[in-house]
């Protein structure tokens, strides 16, 4: 049987009121995760929020959400890591930065982990035009190496964001240097609303795939984004054997469509392409091995 397409949903992101439909309370996060699972998402990614409505990477905020989601549906869950403008200076600081992920892994609540192998300026076109600075998301080699080591220790699958092509080269080199780490899933991040990286175009996907073939042949990959509609890229990704990520973290800010419908749209595109969606059990089984392609 042909391997199914992995469909991930990113429920919220760090946007707060800039993405008004995104869930931030524990109850809404659980509710939307369950609805997305029912719409055939196999992987659920989310950011935790505190009672003041601010994103915060804390075990006590994540754990009850993941516990309830996993109790109600069989999905692969994973959190984010703190996004800071200053990279960790060495492994001690990097371990502290990844402490919440490590605690969630020890509790058996997560199966993937975000590993973003590089630094990037997350600025919208409007912010730069108005004289703003956007936000610097900084990761040192120690941050990346520590994330990969945690994945090796706990059997977590690294979800490597590729904001710029160099992220792929760096991620592949560091993954090769960490014994026992499961094969990373490379997440090509396209954008139109932000100025980093590449736009969601066929030539851009082809460039990323050529680089992937040179740096990490056989690695699994998916298309994702920030501030972007990716529908026009889905067919090309599915034809080339890729997987899909959708959700309000990735959608244009102010998106008027909810997470469950975004998942349903992607599911319909997979069906129209003559492919099938992989359930969580299949994703879990295949993610631990390199792709034969």
QUIHU-V52808 format. One record per pair of residues at least 4 apart in sequence whose C-alpha atoms are under 8 Angstrom apart, sorted by the first residue. I is the first residue (numbers start at 1). J is the second residue. Records with the same first field share a line. If there is no record, write none. Layout:
BEGIN
I = J  J
END
This chain:
BEGIN
3 = 278
4 = 275  276  277  278  279  282
5 = 238  242  243  244  270  275  276  277  278
6 = 41  42  43  243  244  277  278  279  283
7 = 40  41  42  43  243  244  245  246  263  266  267  277  278
8 = 41  42  43  44  45  244  245  246
9 = 36  41  43  44  45  245  246  247  259  263
10 = 44  45  46  245  246  247  248  249  250
11 = 22  23  29  32  33  44  45  46  47  247  248  249  259
12 = 19  22  23  24  46  47  247  248  249
13 = 46  47  248  249  250
14 = 47  55  249
15 = 19  249
16 = 20  22  24  53  54  55
18 = 253  254
19 = 248  253  254  255
20 = 254  255
21 = 248  254  255  256  257  258
22 = 248  249  258  259
23 = 28  29  32
24 = 28  29  48  49  53
25 = 29  49  50  51  53
26 = 30  61  64  65
27 = 31  65
28 = 32
29 = 33  65
30 = 34  65  66  68  69
31 = 35
32 = 36  259  260
33 = 37  44  69
34 = 38  69  72  73
35 = 39  260
36 = 40  41  259  260  263
37 = 41  42  73  74  75
39 = 260  263  264  267
40 = 263  264  267  277  279
41 = 75  263  279
42 = 74  75  76  278  279  280  283
43 = 75  76  77  78  280
44 = 75  76  77  78
45 = 77  78  79  80
46 = 78  79  80
47 = 55  56  57  62  79  80
48 = 55  56  57  58  61  62  79
49 = 53  54  55  56  57  61
50 = 54  55  56  61
56 = 61  82
57 = 61  62  80  81  82  100
58 = 62  100
59 = 63  100  101  103  104
60 = 64
61 = 65
62 = 66  79
63 = 67  104  109
64 = 68
65 = 69
66 = 70  77  109  110
67 = 71  109
68 = 72
69 = 73  75
70 = 74  75  109
74 = 280  281
75 = 280
76 = 110  111  112  280  284
77 = 109  110  111  112
78 = 110  111  112  113  114
79 = 101  110  113  114
80 = 101  113  114
81 = 97  98  100  101  114
82 = 97  98
83 = 137  138
84 = 136  137  138
85 = 135  136  137  138
86 = 137  138  139
87 = 138  139  140  143
88 = 93  94  97  139  140  142  143
89 = 93  94  140  142
90 = 94  142  143
91 = 95  142  143  146
92 = 96
93 = 97
94 = 98  142  143  146
95 = 99  143  146
97 = 143
98 = 102  146  147
99 = 103
100 = 104
101 = 105  113
102 = 106  150
103 = 107
104 = 108  109  110
105 = 109  110  111  154  156
106 = 154
110 = 156
111 = 155  156  157
112 = 151  156  157  158  159
113 = 147  151  156  157  158  159
114 = 147  158  159  160  161
115 = 144  147  148  158  159  160  161
116 = 139  144  159  160  161  162  167  171
117 = 139  140  141  144  160  161  162  167  168  170  171
118 = 138  139  140  141  144  166  167  170
119 = 136  137  138  139  140
120 = 136  137  138  163  164  196
121 = 134  135  136  137  196
122 = 134  135  136  137  194  195  196
123 = 127  128  133  134  135  194  195  196
124 = 128  134  193  194  195
125 = 129  193  194  195
126 = 130
127 = 131  132  133  134
128 = 132  133  134
139 = 143  144
140 = 144
141 = 145
142 = 146
143 = 147
144 = 148  171  174
145 = 149  174  175  178
146 = 150
147 = 151  158
148 = 152  158  175  178  181
149 = 153  178  181
150 = 154  156
151 = 155  156  157  158  181  182
152 = 156  178  179  180  181  182
153 = 180  181
155 = 181  182
156 = 181  182
157 = 181  182  183  184  185  287  288
158 = 182  183  184  185
159 = 184  185  186  187
160 = 171  184  185  186  187
161 = 167  186  187  188  189
162 = 166  167  168  186  187  188  189
163 = 167  188  189  190  196  197
164 = 168  189  196  197  198
165 = 169  197  208  211
166 = 170
167 = 171
168 = 172  186  211  212  215
169 = 173  211  215
170 = 174
171 = 175
172 = 176  215  216
173 = 177  215
174 = 178
175 = 181  183  184
182 = 287  288  289
183 = 219  287  288  289  290
184 = 219  220
185 = 219  220  221  222  287
186 = 219  220  221  222
187 = 221  222  223  224
188 = 208  221  222  223  224  225
189 = 197  198  223  224  225  226
190 = 197  198  199  200  223  224  225  226  228
191 = 195  196  197  198  199  200  225  226  227  228
192 = 199  200  226  227  228
193 = 226  227  228  252
194 = 226  227
198 = 204
199 = 204
200 = 204  205  230  232  233
201 = 205  233
202 = 206  233  236
203 = 207
204 = 208
205 = 209  237
206 = 210
207 = 211
208 = 212
209 = 213
210 = 214
211 = 215
212 = 216  217  219
213 = 217  218
218 = 290  291  292  293
219 = 290  291
220 = 242  290  291
221 = 242  243
222 = 237  242  243  244  245
223 = 234  237  242  243  244  245
224 = 230  244  245  246  250
225 = 229  230  250  251
226 = 249  250  251  252
227 = 250  251  252  253
228 = 250  251  252
229 = 251  252
230 = 234
231 = 266
233 = 237
234 = 238  244  269
235 = 239  269  273
236 = 240
237 = 241  242  243  244
238 = 242  243  270  273  275
239 = 273
244 = 266
246 = 250  251  259  262  263  266
247 = 251  258  259  262  263
248 = 252  255  258  259
251 = 255
257 = 261  262
258 = 262
259 = 263
260 = 264
261 = 265
262 = 266
263 = 267
264 = 268
265 = 269
266 = 270
267 = 271  277
268 = 272
269 = 273
270 = 274  275  276  277
271 = 275  276  277
278 = 282  283
279 = 283
280 = 284
281 = 285
282 = 286
283 = 287
284 = 288
285 = 289
286 = 290  291
END
